[in-house]
Amino acid sequence: MNNIIEDIRKKQNELVMMVNNVFDDIVRSVSELNSNNLSHIDSEYETVCPITNIGGFKGKKVIAVIIHNERIITPTWKKAVSVILTDVIKDKEYKDKMYNLCDKMLGRIRNRLAHTNESMRSAIKLDDNLYIETHYDTETLMRFLLEILNELNYNYNDIKIVIKS
């Protein structure tokens, strides 16, 4: 009888070790995701694209923006543009250039980049007295973003967009 009990205890310990190993693997995977390890990003459900892939964005859902190897979740295209431009104006030189572009980037009806949001239909506040018009379709919004970045002479090669596949 003692042998049977010992065998049961032995099997119980083996099962506990197996379960612990599985959970350790899960915790390790989650830790890798949280440490901004970008190797997990290119999965079957999402695609990482350069910011210049404007035609490929049309009709797609944005998931995140990758700036300086940091993944920032962005549920909308407007949020993606906001995150990118907010990161750009962290640098004082680019911030000053952006303020100088205000009221010079005009649309057909309203300003696209301005010190106030008065004439804008769907403005996003980037900074004090700095607003961008975002009432556009995805393609137009992303073209406008690239136009701003080009006017600022900003190197956007390390900015990637993660879209749902």
N, C-alpha and C positions, 0 to 999 in steps of 0.2 A: 504494500500500500504506500509506503514511504517513497518508493521508486516512482510510482505514478504521480504523486504530489510533486516530487522533484522535477519530473518531466514537464508537468503542467507549469510550474514556476519558471522553468528554463524557457519554454515556449512563450510564456507571458513576457519575459524579459526581452526575448528576441523581437516580439511584436512591438513592444514599447520602443526599442532601439530603431526599428524600421520607421515607425510613425515619427519619432524625433528627427530622423534623417530627412524625411520628406518635408517636414515643417522647416527644418534648417535650410533646405534648398529653396523653399518658398520665400523665407525671410531674406535670404541672400539675393534672390531675384528682385525683390521689392527694394532692397537697399541699393542695388545697381541702378534701378529706375530713378530713385530719389537723388542719386549722386550726379545727375545730369550726364550719365554715360550715354552718348548718342548712338551707340551701336545697335540699340534696340529699336530705333525709330523706324527704319525702313522695313516695315512688316507688310504682311499681305493686305492690311486694312488702310494703310496710309502711304503716301508718297512724299518724299522730300524733294522740293524743286528750288532752283535759284529764283530770286525775286524777279528776274527778267523774263520768266516764263509766263507772260501775261495772257497769251492766247490759251494756255493750258489751265488757267484759273477759272475761265468762264463756265458757269454751271456747277462748279465744285464747291464743296464745303471746306472751309479753312478749319484746321484743328489747332495749330500752334505756329509760332514764329521762333526761329532759332537765330539768336544774335550773340556773337562772341561765344559760341558753343553752349549757350544757355537756352533751354527750351521754355518758352513762355506760352501758356495756354491762351488761345484767342478764339472765342466762340463765334465771332463775326469778322467780316472783312474790315469793317470800320474799326473794330478793336485792334486788328492786326496793324492797320495803318497808324493808329494812335500809339501803339506800343513802339513801333519802329521810329516814328518821329520824336516821341518822348525820349527815347534813348539817344537819338541824334543830338537833341538840344541840351543834353547833359554837358556837352562840350561848349564852353562859352563862345568860342569862335563861330561854331555852327549856329548857336542860338542867336548871336548878333546878325549873322547873315540871313537867318530866317526872318527876324524882325524887319530887316531891310527889304525883304521880298513882299512883305505885307502890302496890300492894296496895289501891287504891281501885277499879280497873277489874277487876271480877270477872266470871268466866264462870260457867256452871252448875256446873262441877266444879273448876276451877282458876283461879288468877289469870291475867289476860291480860297484865299489865304488873307486874313485881315486881323486888325487889332480889336475889332468888336464882332459880335455875332448878329448884329441887328439885321443885316440884309440876307442872312443865311437861312436856309430852310432846315438843314440838319447839321448843325455845327458841332464840332468836338473841340473842347478847350484843351490846348496843349500846354499852355503856360499863362501867366497873367498877361492879358492883352494880346493873346495869340490864339487864333481860332482857324480851323480848317473846315471847309465845306465838304461833306461826305455824302450828299444826296445824289449818288451816281450808281451805275451798275458796276459790277466787280471789275470789268476790264477798264472802264474809264477811271475808276478810283485808283487802280494800280498804275495806270499810265500817268496819272496826276502825281502819284507818289514818286515815281521815277523821275518825272520832270522836276520836282522839288529837289530830290537828291542830286540830280545832275546840276541844277543851278547852284547848289551848295558846294559842288565839287567833292561830294562825300563818296568814299569808297564803300560800296555796298556789296562787295563780293562775298563777305562772310555772313550775309543775311540770307536765310533760307526760309521757305514757307512749307509747312507740312499740311497737305490736303488729304481729305478722305478719298480712298481709292474706290 
